[in-house]
């Protein structure tokens, strides 16, 4: 995720200080990792340095002093350019799950590799149930539903891959371990 561009997008809706940006991020992207305040302020400092945002004032509102930021014209151009760029599909598979399964097939026996896959399938299924319940909760917002649909689609793909891989464990294990196939 491009945190600078997300913050630019949140500022495009109006001037905000760091606490408001964090809150807006966490509300608009409910299934994303919550932002740390330090990450918000470090990103705002870089955006200000690059001329994409400017401070517009200070608020105290019963707490510490907070600087409010606004998007500059250059910031709007950068945001618009980012929004028009097509995100290419990842050229490489970079998944801890894939790496773990490949290593399990390399170092574990077939039963242990199957157990690893089955345990992962169980965890994915449990998370799928949680997300489905969240999606259908009366309090679900459109932000929740969009984020949950994205997560469910990815979990569903992982589950299909886990099932397919489970059916191939013995053959894959022989190939990875360079063992000859037994005749059947």
C-alpha positions in Angstrom: 0.0 0.0 0.0 1.2 3.5 -0.8 0.8 5.3 2.5 1.7 8.7 1.1 -1.0 8.4 -1.5 -3.6 7.2 0.9 -2.9 10.2 3.1 -3.1 12.5 0.1 -6.5 10.9 -0.8 -7.7 11.5 2.8 -6.6 15.1 2.7 -8.4 15.5 -0.7 -11.6 15.4 1.3 -10.5 18.3 3.5 -7.8 19.6 5.8 -7.0 17.2 8.7 -4.4 16.8 11.4 -2.6 13.5 12.1 -5.1 12.1 14.6 -7.9 12.7 12.1 -5.9 11.1 9.3 -5.2 8.0 11.4 -8.9 7.7 12.4 -10.0 8.2 8.7 -7.6 5.6 7.5 -8.7 3.0 10.0 -12.4 3.7 9.2 -12.0 3.7 5.4 -9.7 0.7 5.3 -11.1 -1.4 8.2 -9.3 -4.7 7.3 -5.9 -3.0 6.8 -3.3 -2.9 9.5 -4.1 0.1 11.7 -1.7 3.0 11.2 0.7 4.0 13.9 0.7 7.7 14.8 4.4 7.8 14.2 3.9 6.5 10.6 1.3 9.2 10.0 3.5 12.0 11.2 6.7 10.7 9.4 4.7 10.4 6.2 3.2 13.9 6.6 6.7 15.3 7.1 7.9 13.7 3.9 4.8 15.0 2.0 5.4 18.5 3.4 9.1 18.3 2.4 8.1 17.3 -1.1 5.6 20.1 -1.4 2.6 17.9 -1.6 0.9 19.1 1.7 1.2 22.3 3.7 0.4 23.0 7.3 -2.7 25.2 7.5 -3.0 25.9 11.2 -2.7 24.7 14.8 -5.5 23.2 17.0 -5.3 22.6 20.7 -8.9 21.3 21.4 -8.2 20.3 25.0 -5.1 18.2 24.2 -1.7 18.6 22.6 -1.3 21.1 19.8 -2.1 19.6 16.5 -1.0 20.8 13.1 -3.7 20.7 10.4 -2.5 19.9 6.8 -4.0 20.6 3.4 -3.3 19.1 0.0 -1.3 21.4 -2.4 -1.9 21.6 -6.1 1.2 19.4 -6.6 -0.3 17.0 -4.1 -3.5 16.8 -6.0 -1.5 16.2 -9.2 0.5 13.4 -7.5 -2.7 11.8 -6.2 -4.5 12.0 -9.6 -1.4 10.5 -11.3 -1.3 7.6 -8.8 -5.1 7.0 -9.2 -4.7 6.7 -13.0 -1.8 4.3 -12.8 -2.8 0.6 -13.2 -1.5 -1.6 -10.5 0.3 -4.5 -12.3 -0.2 -8.0 -11.0 2.6 -9.1 -8.8 5.4 -10.5 -11.0 6.5 -12.8 -8.2 4.8 -15.0 -5.7 5.8 -13.5 -2.3 3.8 -15.4 0.2 4.9 -16.8 3.6 2.3 -19.5 3.1 3.8 -20.7 -0.1 7.3 -20.6 1.4 6.2 -22.5 4.4 4.5 -25.2 2.3 7.6 -25.5 0.0 9.9 -25.9 3.0 7.6 -28.4 4.7 7.7 -30.5 1.6 11.4 -30.2 1.5 12.2 -31.1 5.2 9.1 -32.9 6.4 7.6 -36.2 5.6 4.4 -36.5 3.6 2.2 -36.8 6.7 3.7 -33.7 8.4 3.4 -31.7 5.1 -0.3 -32.7 4.9 -0.8 -31.7 8.5 0.8 -28.3 7.9 -1.6 -27.8 4.9 -4.6 -29.0 6.8 -3.9 -26.8 9.8 -3.5 -23.8 7.5 -6.8 -24.7 5.7 -8.5 -24.8 9.0 -7.2 -21.3 10.0 -8.2 -19.9 6.6 -11.7 -21.4 6.9 -12.1 -20.0 10.4 -11.1 -16.5 9.2 -13.4 -16.8 6.2 -16.3 -17.5 8.7 -15.3 -14.5 10.8 -15.3 -12.2 7.7 -18.6 -13.6 6.4 -20.2 -12.8 9.8 -18.7 -9.3 9.8 -20.0 -8.7 6.2 -23.5 -9.6 7.3 -23.5 -7.8 10.6 -26.2 -5.2 10.9 -23.5 -2.6 11.8 -21.4 -3.3 8.6 -20.7 -0.2 6.7 -20.0 -0.1 3.0 -16.3 0.3 3.9 -16.5 -2.9 5.9 -18.2 -4.8 3.1 -15.8 -3.7 0.4 -12.7 -4.6 2.5 -14.3 -7.9 3.6 -15.1 -8.8 0.0 -11.5 -8.2 -0.9 -10.2 -10.4 2.0 -12.8 -13.1 1.3 -11.8 -13.4 -2.4 -8.1 -13.8 -1.4 -8.9 -16.3 1.3 -11.0 -18.3 -1.1 -8.1 -18.4 -3.6 -5.8 -19.5 -0.8 -8.3 -22.2 0.2 -8.6 -23.5 -3.3 -4.7 -23.6 -3.6 -4.4 -25.4 -0.3 -6.9 -28.0 -1.3 -5.2 -28.5 -4.7 -1.8 -28.7 -3.0 -3.1 -31.2 -0.5 -4.1 -33.5 -3.3 -0.5 -33.2 -4.8 1.5 -33.5 -1.6 2.9 -37.0 -2.3 3.9 -36.2 -5.9 5.4 -32.9 -4.9 7.2 -34.3 -2.0 8.9 -36.9 -4.2 9.8 -34.3 -6.8 11.2 -31.9 -4.2 13.1 -34.6 -2.4 14.2 -36.1 -5.8 12.8 -39.5 -5.0 11.7 -41.9 -7.7 8.0 -42.4 -8.2 6.6 -45.7 -7.2 4.7 -47.6 -9.8 1.0 -48.0 -9.4 
